[in-house]
Amino acid sequence: MEKRKRRSILTLMALCTAFYLLGCAMMGSKDKAFNEEKLLVSADFTYKVADTAAKLEKLNRLPQRKLLRHVRQGKETFIYVDVAACKCVYIGDEAAFQRLQHLEYEKKLTAKQVQGLWTATIDREGLEIVSDDDFPNFD
């Protein structure tokens, strides 16, 4: 009986530890996303909320929390979709993209380490391209 009680307590402690660690990991992910989005705003990317079901559906089909290229009528823009956190997209033009590269370079110099999707030099050619059919019109 005593052995069973001890085993139950150990199992409960292990579960609590696992949930605690999972919570910590999720917090880190949210902090990382927040920092990336703060960087996008600093680079003058425009924040747009998916205010219709159709826009939200299209955004859900795109890669999340990843910088993407979008070309519409010959005009190149850069987008970052985050449905989980804000049901939104950040949209930047060439100038915003250049500022983002510069900010990322400065961050690399001060932090000595860049994590996730960001790199010291964001390579335009390496970005995934999003078609007009897959991206909602926010105009």
N, C-alpha and C positions, 0 to 999 in steps of 0.2 A: 504494500500500500504506500509506504513512504517512498519507495523507489519510483513509483508511478507519479506521485505528486512532484518529486524532484524533476522528473523528465518533462512533465507538463510545464513547470516553471521555466526550465531551460528552453523549451520550444517557444513559449510566449516571449521570452527575452530575445531569442533569435528573430522572431517575427517582428518585434518592435524595432530591433536594430536594422533589419532589412527595409522596413517602411521609412525609417529615419534617413537611411542612405539614399533611398529612392527619392525622397523629398528634397534632399540636398542636391541631387543630380538634376532634378527638374528646375530648381531655383537657379542653378548655374546656367541652364539652357535659356531661361527667361532673361537673365541678366545679360547674356551674350547677345540675344536678339535685341534687347533694349539698347545696348551699346552700338550695335550695327545700325539700328534705326536712328539713333541720335546722330551718328556720323552722316547718314544720308540727309537728314534735315540740315545739318551744318553745311553740307555741300549744295544746299538749295534744291534738293529733290522735293517735288510737290507731293503732298499727302492727299490721297483720294480714297474715300470710303465707298465700298460696294453697297450702294443704297437701294439696289433692286435685287430680286432673287436671280434674275438672269446674269447680272454682273457677278454676283457671288458664286454662281455655278461655274462661270468661266474661270474665275480666279482660283476656285478649288481644283480645277484641272491642271493648273500650272505648277511647276516646281515651287515649293515654298522656301522662304528665307534664303534665296539664292539670287544673285544679280543676273539679270537676263537682258538680252538685246531685243528690241522690237523695231521693225521698220514698217512704216505706214506711208504710202504715197511718196516713197523715196526719202522720207525723213526718219533718221535714226533716233531712237530714244532708248533709255535704259530703265528697267523696271525691277522692283523688288517687292514680292508678294508675301504678305503675312496674314493669312486668313485666321489662324488660331488666335493671335494676339489682338488684332484690331479689325479684322474683315476689311483690310485695306491694301492699297498698293502705293508705292512710292515711285514717282515718275520723274526722270531727269533728262535734260537735253545734253548736248555735247559739252557745253560749258560746265554743267553740274557734274558730269562724268569726269572732266578734267580736275575739278575741285576735289572730287572724291579720291582720285588718284593721289593728288597732292596731300590731302589730309591723311590718307593711309600711309604715305611715305613718312610724313612727320610722326605719325603714331608708331611706326616701325622703329624710327630713330630713338624715340623716347622709351618705348616699351621693350624693345629688343626682341619682341615676339608677337606674331600676328596669328590668330587662330581662326578656324572655321573657313568660310568662303572667301575671306579677305586675304589679299596678298599685297606685298609692298608695291608691286606694279600690277594693276589689274589689266589683264590682256584682253582687249576688245575682241580679238579673233577667237579667243578661247571661250567666250560667253555663248550660252545656248540662245538660239534665236526663236522668238515667239511670233507666230503668224497673226494676221489680222483676224482670222476666224476664231482664234483662241483667246484673243484679248478684247475685253469690253471697251466700248467707246465712252470715255469720261468727259468728252467735250461738251 
